[in-house]
Amino acid sequence: MSAQEIHRACRTCMIEKPVGDFAKNKKSSGGRRHKCKSCANTELIKWRMAHGHNTPRPKAAQKKEKDPRQCACGSVLLTNAHRCKPCSRARCLEKTRKRADRKRNEIDSWYVARLLINTHGWTRQQLKDHPEVVQLKQAILTIKRHAKHQATQG
């Protein structure tokens, strides 16, 4: 290896740096970008600020924490608990289960749109141009689910 392969000059700051300071790029002649990582990062920050992307991205640590669930007796339940340890009631999570069942049984327009895009090959533009298709498919799925539910109960 020659000294030229070990070091490379950045075209932005014109400082000669080790090859490891340049990001890989298969399309480039030397297999690395012509800008060093620090110059590319600075340029990206400037571009984001100029184009209105100056807000920090949300991180998982910044998400709101859910309130702990409580039993009817008032004790706090663990996230995966199905029973309340102090009172040993299995039905203390009844409200939570009903809410989860209701949410699971809903067929909203977002679900139907995802279904049409992923399984039937529709595009977002087609769905915007024809919103009645989403409403019709939503009604069909609701009827099918209701009929299936009636068949299993009766």
Summary of the structure (lengths in Angstrom):
residues: 154
radius of gyration: 28.3
end to end distance: 79.2
largest distance: 81.7
contacts: 306
relative contact order: 0.06
helix: 52%
strand: 10%
